[in-house]
Amino acid sequence: MKAARELRGYKSQQSFANAFGVAQSTVGGWEAGSREPTYETLVRLASFLHVSVDYLLGLTDEKEGPLAEISEETLDAEIMAHLKSLSPEDLEKVDFFVQGILAARGGKPFPPAEGQK
């Protein structure tokens, strides 16, 4: 996992832990082999790091995961389709989540969309 983390620009366990939403000790345990992520977390890790689960498990040397083969336009369309299916309450939660990620990375939050709080 360390190689995938560093490949995506997370030079320290702490920076990755902050972005992924876990404790640094959890990341350290995964990388040392003293802890194993749950299946759900493993899938999230693979998606977050843009690698395959097989790569994280050491079953392949192929670094690129399924998202690497999707064009930006296709990915945008898929994201928009998902967003359009959400209720206004769920969209507020998504917005809150994205704002939190931006704030954690030192980015500036963007103003609410027209018609939102």
CORSUL-V872857 format. One record per residue. N is the residue number from 0. PHI is phi in whole degrees, -180 to 180 (NA if undefined). D_CENTER is the distance of its C-alpha to the mean C-alpha in Angstrom with 2 decimals. Layout:
n: [N	N]
phi: [PHI	PHI]
d_center: [D_CENTER	D_CENTER]
This chain:
n: [0	1	2	3	4	5	6	7	8	9	10	11	12	13	14	15	16	17	18	19	20	21	22	23	24	25	26	27	28	29	30	31	32	33	34	35	36	37	38	39	40	41	42	43	44	45	46	47	48	49	50	51	52	53	54	55	56	57	58	59	60	61	62	63	64	65	66	67	68	69	70	71	72	73	74	75	76	77	78	79	80	81	82	83	84	85	86	87	88	89	90	91	92	93	94	95	96	97	98	99	100	101	102	103	104	105	106	107	108	109	110	111	112	113	114	115	116]
phi: [NA	-57	-62	-66	-61	-69	-58	-90	95	-93	-73	-118	-62	-65	-64	-67	-58	-62	-70	-85	89	-132	-76	-59	-65	-66	-62	-59	-64	-62	-71	-82	85	-88	-135	-123	-70	-66	-57	-62	-69	-61	-65	-61	-60	-61	-65	-62	-91	59	-131	-85	-61	-58	-64	-62	-83	79	-89	-150	-96	-70	-77	-75	-93	-62	-71	-66	-94	-94	-68	-61	-65	-66	-63	-59	-65	-66	-63	-63	-63	-65	-63	-65	-85	-88	-76	-57	-66	-66	-63	-63	-65	-62	-60	-61	-62	-64	-60	-64	-63	-61	-64	-66	-90	85	-79	-87	-64	-96	-67	-60	-67	-56	91	-104	-64]
d_center: [13.81	15.17	15.84	12.39	11.09	14.05	13.80	10.68	12.80	12.06	15.75	15.95	14.60	14.87	12.77	9.82	10.81	11.02	7.63	6.12	9.24	11.65	14.95	15.70	18.23	15.81	14.03	17.62	18.81	16.34	17.33	20.96	21.08	22.49	19.69	17.87	14.67	15.55	15.19	12.66	10.52	11.22	10.07	6.64	6.74	8.26	6.12	3.06	6.50	8.36	11.04	13.09	13.61	17.07	16.08	14.36	17.56	19.77	21.34	20.92	20.77	19.05	15.84	14.62	12.85	13.79	11.80	13.87	16.95	16.19	17.89	16.49	19.10	18.20	14.52	15.88	18.40	16.13	13.99	17.40	18.87	16.35	16.90	20.63	20.80	19.70	22.40	22.97	22.01	18.63	18.09	19.00	16.36	13.64	15.34	15.51	11.82	11.17	14.21	13.02	9.97	12.60	15.14	13.28	12.91	16.53	16.26	18.84	18.17	19.79	22.75	22.69	23.51	27.16	28.24	25.50	26.20]
